[in-house]
Structure formats: C-alpha cells, structure tokens
Amino acid sequence: MPPPDAKAAGPTTPVAPASPAMPAMRNDPQLSRVREAIAAAEAGTFDAAAYSDLVRHPLYGWIEYATLRRSLASLDRARADSFLQRYGGQAVGEAFRSAWLAEATRRQDWAAVDAAWKPAIKDVGLRCSALQAQAALGRTDASWTQQAQTIWREAAESLPSQCDPVFSALDARGGLTPELRWERLEKAAEAWQPAVMRTAARGLPADQAALGNDYASFVEALNDRALSWPKTERSRRIASYGLARYAKSVPQDAQAQLAKYGPALGFTDVERGRVLYQAALWTASSYEPQSAQRLAAVPASAYDDRLREWRAREAMARSDWAGALAAIRTMPSPQRDDSRWQYFEARLSELQGDRDAAQRLYRAAAAKPEFHGFLAADRIGQAYTLCPWIPGDSPSMRTAVAADPALQRALALWDIDRPGWATAEWNDALTRFDATRRITAVELAQQHGWFDRAVFSLGKPDPEELRLYTLRFPIHHEATIRREAQKNGLDPAWVAAEIRAESVFNPKARSGANAIGLMQLLPATGADVASRIGVPWSGESSLYDPDTSIVLGTAYLRQLLDGYGEGRPYYTLAGYNAGPAPLARWKSQRPGMDPDFWIETITYKETRDYVARVLAFSVLYDWRMSGNALRVTDRMRGNFGGQHTSFSCPLATTPPAPQPMPPKSRRG
C-alpha cells in the first residue's frame, strides 16, 4: 500500500512538489575531466600525475577501476588488495572483486582468491573458484562438501569449467554418491540436456553408467533400446522427457511415438500428459490444423496457465466463440480474473447472446487501467479508470537522498555515459533506501534524463507504485513529438508511447540488433527514410540525436502505416516489432478478424504483448499531454479523429487531472 502521505489525484491539477536540491556533482566542472581520465585509462594512456586534481573526486575509484581492469593480467596482488580495502562494499569495489577473483583463479593464486572471496557472491563460477581455493589450502571440511554438493544438485545445465576440479575433489572424498549423480542426471533430462546427463553418469557403477548414457541417448534422439529399459519410475520419467522434447519438434508424430513407448514402459497419466502437453502447445501456438484435437487429448491434470491460454486463443483463431468461452471458463482464479480474460469472457459472452454476463464482466475489467480494461470501458461507454498516486515527502528527506554518495556517483556516471557502472551504483544505493526514498531517487534520476529507473525500480516491491504514472511515463521532447506527429498525420500520444516502449526516452539506447536512439531505428532504415524525406544524414550517429530520431521515426511509422499497416496501427505495431514476414502470415491466417481478437491471436508473445502495451501507453500519454484520451477502440483502427473519453478514479470524488511535466533535464 502507498505510504500514509500518498494521495490520489484530486479535483484540481496537482501542484508539483518542489524540486529537490540536486547533488553538487550535477554541475561539477570536473566531470568532463573524469570522462577523459576513464577513456585514457581504458586506452592504456592514463597518467596519474596529469589527473592529480581528481584524486579526491567521488568517481576516482572508477578511474582506478578502469586502470586496473586494463592491466589485470599483470596486476600484482598488493595493488588489488589495496583497492579492495579502500573500495570494498562500494559498487566499484565489488565490480573489481569479481574481475580479480576470475584473474586470480586463472593464475591459480588460491591465497589471493581466498583473501578476496565474499560469501555473498552468487556467481556459480566464482563460487567454484572459492571452493577450489579452500581445497588447495587444505580446508575441505563438512561445510566445503555441503557447498560443493549444493552446486552440483542445483544445476540442470552445464556448469563453468571452474567447477570441474571441485567436483573431482568432491568425488575423491566420496561426496559424489550415486544418488547425487542420478539426481542431477534426472534434472538434466527434464531440462533436455543430454550432454549434462552423460557428465552426471560418469563415476556411476558400470551397469548404472551404461543405463544413464542410454537415457541420455534417448533424450537426444528416440531409439528402440528404450523398449527394453527396466520398468521403473525413473525410466518412465526420463522416457517422457525425451518424448516431450521430440513432441516439441515433431508434434504430428508425438501420439504415435507415445503409443509405442508408453505401454512398453507403463506410462501413467503424468508421463502421457507431459508428452501430449508439448505436442499440443507447439501445434496450437502455430495454429496448425490438428490444434484442437491435440489440445483435447491433453489430460486436465497436465494443463497449466500457459496451455489454458493457448486453448482459448486457438479457438478464437478459428472463430469458435463457444469453444473459446468454454476454455476461459476452465481457467482458475486469478488467471480468469485478469483483465485480459475478463474482457474476452465478456466479449465472447456478448457474441453468445449473454448480455448480462457481458456487462458484468466488462465492468470488472474496466476497473483496471490496462489495455483490456480500456477496451472494456469502450464497450460500455465508461470513462477510463485511472487513480494516479502523487507521492509526498519532506524537503529534508529529499536532501538526504540527494546527498547519498552512491546515488551521487550513479547520477554522475549516467551523465558521462557510463550506464552499466551507473546501474551498479544505483542498485547499491537502493539497498539502503525505503520505499519513499526509492521513489525520490527515481525523481532525481529523471531530472538527469535517466528515465528507465522508474521502469526498473518501481512496482516490483510494491504493486501500488504502478500508480506513479508521472514517473513511469515521462514525457520529453514534447514539442518535437507534437510537430512531427502532426506533420505525418499521426497521434502524438502514439509516438510518445512508441518511444516509451522502445527506449524509455534514452537517446543513447542501442539494442543488440543495432537499433539506435529514441525510436530504435536501424541505421539502414534511418538512412533510407532520411533520403526519402530530405533530412541530412551523417551516418548512424544521426540517430543518437533526439530530434533526428523523432523526425525519422515518425516518418517511418507513417510509411509503415500506409504500407503493410494498411492504415491500421495494430498491424503497424505488429510489423514494427516482428517484421513484415510474420505480419503477412498473421494477416493471411485471420483476414477480416476484429482487432481485439486479431491482437490476442498473434503467435509471438513478445509481439502480442508489445501491441497491447503500446496501445495502453498511448492512453496514458494522452492523459499526460491533454487530460483526456482517444478511445483505444478508435486508435487501434487508425481513427485518430475519433471519440475521446475522460478519466475517473473510484478513490477520488472528481476525475484525475493530468500532472504537470517534470522540470526539463539538460538532455532535452
């Protein structure tokens, strides 16, 4: 629940709290020198004497870190120990500790590993390094054995090479019992890891090792030797894992193989269900002709939330409204009470002629400020539910948060474009903050243009924080967004929502696929659009400029909307996320289907959620930018001049007013 000083938006536009005093480092003239020093350290040209003026700077530890990382292979232990003594417990010290432990392991300097080790470290490879060090130093006691056995039994997949000597030592001490080997072998079988199964089988008695290797061969590729396996619970279980893996790849043959191996090994409903589940899941998720039959063949006991959802989607894809409704009604609470399934149960009830049930379910779904809640509100002509939470705090508390050393370092590192290091300092700072201080820290981050802290830091500890809409949905470069949206005949709230979904307003964002900037365009796409609309292009660096990204991104959205989007934003969003080929397939599979059903039956979960997320974000940006919202029903169809709706909050006596924009950061 929100703290006592929180409140829902009231009858008038809420007054923005006074901006907290920003850390002194925000306007620190030495930050440019720090940036230069780090770059020099990474290049191997750092001269400590030339940067002696920075020795007392709060970021000097990171300059030292960059220097030490550069020379890690030749670093002497005295310098490493000195750094850890001075910075241990800080983010920079713990980052160096991990790197130094890996290097000391490579050198087999077990005394150095033992001296630097901290039990709080979770990395499995480093945990094994510590156990290697303890063994080398003669400390293989009962605690050592227990720790090594825990690592062994926890892993279904292959472990780092640092663990091999640990397991050899454990085996030599009699700590790798046949029971432990079988435990890991079965866990690896469930995870479809035949190589790990073979590793676990080593050291078993010869007859057991042969059987374990045969089990691994079956999980890798079905073979008839399984027909003569001992008819034990273990054989049944492992055979079902192998058949389930096969059913995922060749679902059309799964029932035939099950009929062959199941009776021979005495499969129970549990083993049969495991195989039939995979066959049904991978058939239904591709909407193959046998989907309904394979879904019906799965025992009820094998169904989980994922398969229940696919049973509903598969029926929707065939326009089998009665079947889809029946599938939803088999869902347990809270799955059935999610706004998604409340909405579709209402929609399907309406199609089946049960208007009373539909109205009741629409009202329940419409109480939630989510995509399907907004759709439900449209169906019954109701205002959108939105109850913003405006946090309250004291100036003294804000000052204290702003003065936190780790937070100051995090914000300064963000300002000099060191996001990974900044995040390490941020996470360290948050370990000492209560909920109110964490929210204040997010506000500070936003004033530095670090907008994604609201996404990653709010809502998980306390779901009520999802109501901090101003923080979670920042608006930046609004004039450019409005101008370019108007120029391209687009809805500005959609453009803002697209930026929020793609980059969280980080102009430096770059994806693994090399999509760059606020609107995450590929350089080739940016160059093509720039040429088409006559915008200067100076290579991929152009995309890091916020205005250029918005200019090119909105023009590209318009291009897609007019092209494969066929004037429908929900098609455009699906293609923007998944690409034109999957979109073409989905359109051909379900031509003429209503947008809500079409979106829900998108094959890819990422794309299905993306389309719904951006459309929901558009509503929230309408609230931020204008105080009312274009109905989702109109927006997703491309009717940007359609009907607008208001917002209401059951917690307040009057509709929530839009909150004022936060102060502009220097990144604007």
N, C-alpha and C positions, 0 to 999 in steps of 0.2 A: 504494500500500500504506500501511497505518497506520504512524505513526512507531514507533520501537522501544519507546517506553514505553506503547503502547496494549496492551490485553488484552481477551480475550473474557470474558464473564461466567463466573464460576466457580461452585463448589458452594454458596456461601452468598450471602445478599443482599449486594451490594457496598456498601461504605461510600461515602457521597457525599463528594467532595473538599471540603475546607474552602472556604467562600465567599470569593472574592477581596475585597480591600478595594475598596469601591465608590468611584467618583470623588467627590471632595468636593462637586461640583455637585449630586449626587443630593439632598442635604438643604439645598441652597442657599436661604436665605430670600429671596434676591433674584429667584428665578425668577418669582414672581408679578409682580414689578415689570417684568421683561423682557417677559412676556406682555402686560402693559398697554402698555408702550412700543411694541412691534411693532404692536399694534392701533391705537394713536394714530397711528403713522407711516403706516399703510395708510389711515387715515381723513383724513389731512392735518392732524391737530391736534397733532402731536408738538412739544413744547417741549424743546429740548436742555437748557436750564437746569434744568427741572423734574426731569430724569433725569440730572443730572450725576454722581450717585453710581454710575451704571452704566458710565461711560466706560471703566473698566478691566475690565469684565466680559467673560469669553470670548465671550459671544454678542453683544457690542455691534456687531460687524461686521454681523450680520443685522438689527439695528435700523437701522443706517445704510443697509443694502441696501434695506429696506422704504421708507425715506425717499426714497432716490434713485429707486427704481422709480416711486414716486408722482409725482415731478416730472421724469420722464425727458425729456419733450418740451421742457422749458425748461432742462434741466441744462446748465451750462457745462462746457467740456472740462477746465478746470483741476480742478474737483471730481471729475470722472470719472477723470482721470489720477491724482489723489491717492489715490482709493480703490483703484485697480488697483495702485498702487505699494505700498500698505500691505497689501493682501489678495491680491495676485496669487499664484497657486499654491494658495491655500485654496479650499475649495468655494464659499464665499460670493463670493470674487473672481471665480472662473470663471463662476458664475451671472450676476454683474453684467456680465462681459465680453461674454457672448452678447447680453444685452439692449442694452448700449451699442453694440455693433457694428451691430445692427439699426437703432438710432436714428440713429447717425452715417451709415449708408447712406441712410436716409430723407432726411437733411439734405444728402446728397452732400458731407459733410465728409470728403474722401478722406484727408487728412492724419491725422485722428482715427482713421479705420478702420485705416490703415497702422500707426499707433503702437500700437493695441490688439490687432492681429492676432497669433495664435499658430498656427504650422503644425500643432499637434496637434489643432486643431478639426476635427471631422468633418462638421458640418452643411453640406449642399451649398449652401444659400442663402448662408451666411456665407463659404464658400469662394469663391463667385462675387463676394461683396462685396469680398473681399480682392483678387481679380483686377481688379475694376473700379478699386479704389484704385490698384493698381500701374500700370494703363493710364493713369489720369488723371495720375499722377506721372511718366509717361514711362518706365516700366520694363517694356516689352513685349519681353522678350528671348526666347531659345530656351526657357528654363525656363518662362516665362509661357505660351508657346504649348503646350508639352507638358502643363502643368497644365490648361489650358482644353480641350485635345483629350481628356484623360482624363475630365473631367467629361462631355463630350459623348458619348463612346462608352460610358460606364458606364450611362447611363440608358435604360431602356426606356419609362419613363413620363414624364409632363410634369414639367419642372423649374421651380423657383421663378422668379419674374419677375426677380430679381436677376441671373439668368444670361443674360437676353436681350441686354443691352448687351455682355456678354463675348463671346457668340457673334457678334454683329455686328462687334465689333473683330477677332475671330479670322478671320471671313470676309474682312474688308477686308485683312488681312495675308496672305491666300491660305492660311490654315490650315484652312479647312473644305473639303477636297478632295471631289470627287465620291465617292471611295472611302469617306471618312468618313461622308458623307451616306447612302450606301447601307448602310453598316454599321449605323448607328443605325436606319434605316428597317426593315431586316430584324429587328433586335432588337425594335423596337416591334411589328412584325407578329406575332412569336412571342408577345408579351405581349398581343395583341389590343387594340392602342392605335392605331386609325386616325387620330385627330387628331394624334398624335405623328408618325405616318408622313407626314402631309401637311406638317408643320413641317419634317421632315428633307428632304422633296423640294424645298423652296424653295431656289433657288440652283443646282439641277442644270441642265444644258443643257435646252433646251425639250423635246426629244423624250423625254429621260430623266425630266424632271419630270412630263410627261403620263403616262408609264407608272407612275411612282411613285404619282401620285394615283389612277390606275386600280387599282393594287394596294390602296391604302387603301380605295377604294370597295368592293372585293370582300370585304375582311376585315370591313367594316361590314355589307354585305348582298350575298349572292351575285347575280351578274349574268352574262349570256351573253357579255359582252365578253371575259371570261377565255378563252373558247374560241379566240380569235384572238391570244392573247399569244404572244410568242416562246417557243419550246420550249427554255427554258434551265433550268438547275438552280435559279436564283433564282425563276423563275416557278412551277416545281413546288413549291418550298418555301413560298412565300407563299400559293399557292393552297391548299396543305394546311393552313396555319394558318387561313385563312378557313373552310375546310370543317370543321376541327376545332371552331372556335367555333360554327359552325352546328350541328354534331352534338351539342354540349353542350345546346343549346336545343331542337333538334328531332331527337332521336336516331332516331325512327322513319323519317325521310326521308334519313338520312345515307347509307345504302348506295345509294339511287337517285341522289343527287347525286354520289356518288363514281364511280358508273358513267358518269355524264355527263361529268364534268370530268377524271377520271383518265386515260382513254385519250387524250383530246384533248391533254393536256399531257405524256403519257408518264410517269405516276407510277411510282415504284419502290415496293418493299415498305415502305420507310421512310415515304414520304408516305402510302401507303394505311394503314399501321399507326397513324400519327398521328391520322387521322380515325376509324378504327374503334375506337381506344382510347377516345376521348371518347364515342362512341355507346354503347359497352359499359359504361363507367364510370357514366354518368348513368342508364342503364337499370337496371343491376344494383343501384345504390345506392338505387333506389326499388322494387326487386323487381317490375319490370314483366314481363308475360308473355313477352316476347321476350328476357329477360336471358340465358338460357343460350345461345341461338342467337347473340346478338351477342358474347358473351364468346368463343365458339368461333371466331368469324370473325376475331378479332384475331390477327395473326401472333405467333408466340412471341417474336420479336425485339422486339416492341413492349411486351411485358409488363414491368411493374416491380413492386416490392413491394406497392404500393397495389392494383393490379389483381389480383394473385395473391390478396390477402386477400379482395377482393370476390368473386372466383370461388368461394372456399371458403364465404363467408357466403351467397352466393346459393344454392348447393347445399344448405347447411344449412336455409335458409328453406323449401325445398321438401321437406325431409326426405330428400334424395337423399344418403344417407350414403356410398355408394360414390363418388359424384362429388365430395363434399366431401373425402373422404380422398385421392382422386387429386389434387385441387387442392393440398392441403397438401404432398403428396409432390413436387410440382413446385417448391416453394419452395427457394431456395438457403440454405445456411447463411450468416450466423447467423439469418436470419429463421425458418427452420424450427426452430432450436434455442431460440427464445424460449419462455418458459414457457407463453404463451398457446397457441401452435401445438403444442408438445409435449403439452399437456393434451388439445387437441382431436384430435390424431392418435391419442392413446391411447384417448380416448372413442370415436372412430369405429372404431378397430381392434377395440375390445371389442364394439361393435354388429355388426361384421362377423364376429365369432367368433374373432378372433386374440387370445386371452387373453395369450399370452406376450409378444407385442409391446406390448400394452396395459400390462402390468405393468412392463415395462422403461421405457416412456415415462413412466408415472405416477411412477416412482421418480426419473427425471431431472427432471421438472417440480417434484416435491415438494421438491427441494433448494433451491428459490428462495422466499424469503419474500414472495411476491406473491399476488394473488388467485387466479390459476390454479394456482400452487404449492400453496396451501391447499386448493383443490378437489381437486387430485391426491392430496394426503395423505389427504383424507377417503375417496377411492375405495379406498385400500389400507390404511386403518386405521392410518396412521402419524402420529406426533407432528409438530407443525408445526416446520419448521426456522426457528430464529432465533438469530443469533450477535451479540448486542449488543457494541458497542465502547464501552468506558469510557475516555475519554481521560485521560491523565496529564500533569501539568505541574508546574512548581515555583512556590512562593509568590512568588519574586522575579519570575518571568516574568509571573505574573498581575498583580502590582502594576504592572509596566511597561506591560502592555496597558491596564490601567485608567487609567493616567496619560496615555495618548496624547491630545494636545489635540483632534484631530479626532474621536476616539471620544467623548471627554467632551462635545464640542459636539453630536454626533449623539444621544447619550442624553438630554441636557438638552432638545434640540429636540423629541425624541419626547415627553418628559414634559410639554411645554407645547403639545402637539397641533399640531406642525408637521411632519407625516410626510414631505412632499416635501423640505424642507430637511434634515431628519434623514437621509434616504436619501442625499442628496448628500454630506454629511459622512461618513456610513458608508462609501460607496464610496471616498472619498478615503483614509480610514483603512486600508481593506483593501488598497490598493495597496502599503502598506508592511509588511503582515503576512505571515509564512509560515503554513503550514497550522496549526500548533499555536496560534499567536496568533489566527488567524482563528476557530478553534473556541472559544477563551477569550472572544473578543469576542462570539460568539453567546451564550455562557453569561451574560455581563454584560447583553446586550440582554434576555434572558429574565427576568432579575431586575427589569427595568424594565417587564415586561409587553409587550415588543416581540418577539412570538413568531415572526413571519414571517421574521425574519432567518435562522433555521435552514432555512427552505424555500428562500430565495433565495441563500443563501451557502454551503450545504453540498452536496456530491455532484457538482457540475459540475467543479471542478478535480480531484477525486479520488473516483471512484465508491465507494470503500471508506467514505467518510464517510456514505453512506446507512445504515450500520450504527449511526450515532449516534441510536438510536431515542428516547432520553430527550429529546434536544434537538429532534429532528424531530417528535415527538409530545407536546407539552406537555399537561399536564392542569391545568385551572384551574377554580375554582368547582365542585369535585367534589361537595361536599355537596348543592348545588342540583341538579346533574345527576342524582345518585342519587335524591334525593327526588322530583323531577318525573318521572323515568323510572318509578319505582315507582308513583306516583300514576296515570300514564297507561298502565301495563301495557306499558312498553317496555323494551328492553335498554339500560342506561346506556352501554355501550360504543358502541352505535349513535349515541346522542345526542352523545357526545363526538366521535365520528368525523364526524358531520354538522357540528359546529361547526368542527372542524379543516379540513374541506373547504370550508366556506362563508366563514369569516372568519379562520382561523388564530388564534382566540381574541382577536381585536381587537374590543373592544366599540364602537369608533368607526368600524368598517368601514361603508362606504356604496358601493353599486355604481352603475354608470351607469344602471341601471334603477330606482334609488332604493330598492333593498333595503337594510335598515339593521340594524346590530348583529350580535351573535354568530351568530344563526341566520338572518340576512339575510331578514327578513320585509319585505314591502311594507307601508307604513302602513295601507292599506285592509284588508289581511289581519290585521294586528295589531289594529286597531280591532274587526274582526268577531269575532276569537277572544276578545278581552278582554270584549266584550259577552256572548258565549255562555257563558263560564266565570265571569263576575262579577269580573273583575280591574279595578282602577282604571285608567283610560286618560286621559292628558293630552296626547294628540297624538303625533306621530311621535317626539318627544324621549323618550318612554317606552321606545322600542326601543333606545336607547343604554344603558339600564341593564342590566347583565349578567343580574341575577336575573329581571327582567321578560322579557328576550329568551328566556331558557331556559324560563320558565313558559309563555309564549305559544307558543314554538317547539315544545316537546314536545307541547303540547295540539294544535297544528296537525298535527304528524306523526301523532298518534293519529287525528285527524279524517281525514287523507288515507288512512291505513292502513285505516280502516274503510269509507272511501268508495271512490274509484276504485282504491285499492290492493288491494281485495278480500282484506285480511288478509295480503298478500304484500309484504314490504319491497322486493323488487326492482321490483315495479310502482310502489310508492310513491316510490322513489328516482327512477325514470324520469320519473314525473309531476312530482315536485318540481323536477326540472331542466328538463324540456322543456315541461311544461304538460299539461293534460288532453286536449287535442285530439290531439296526436301519440300520446299513450299509448293513447287509444281506438283509433286507427288500427292501431297495432302489435299490440294485443291481438286485434283482429278479423282481422288478417292471419295470425296464428300462434296460434290458440287451442289450449290444451292442450299447448303445447310445453314441454319441460323447461326449468327456469330458466336453466341454463348456456347452452343453445343460444339461448334467447329473448334473453338479455342480449347475447350476441355478435352477434345479428342485428338489434339496434337500428340504425335508419337513421343517426341523428346520431352522429358520432364523439364529440362532447363529452358527450352523454348516455351513450353506451356506456361510455366511459372513466369517467365520473362514478359510475355504478352500481358498477362493479368497484372503483373507488378507495375509495368509502365502505365497502363491504363488507370490503375489505382493511384499511382503517384501523380498523374495528371490532375486528379480531383484535388489532391492536397496542395498542388501548386496553384490551382485555380483559387483555392481558399487563401493562400498566401498572397497572391497577386491581385485578386479582385474581390474576395469576400463571398463570392458565390461560385457555382460550378456548372459548367456544361455537363449535361447528363452523360454518364458513361455510355448509355444506350445510343446516344447520338454521336458521341465522339468516336466510338469504335467503328461506326459506319461511315465516318468521314463527313458527317453533317455538322460542320463547325459553327454554323449559324443556327443551330438547333436550340432546344429549350434549355434554360438554366434552372437550377434548383438552389434552394438555400440550405443552411446547416442548422441543426438543432442539437442541444445537449440535454439529456434527461437529468443531468446533475445541476443544471442552471435553469433559471426562470426565463431567460431570453436567449436567442441564438448566439453562438460564439462569434465574436468579431475577429477578423484577421489580426494577427500580431504584427507589430512593426518590424521592419527589417533590422537585422543587427548592424552595428557600425561596419563600414566598409574596411576591408583589410588592405594592406599595401599591395596585395596581389591583384587587386581589382584594377 
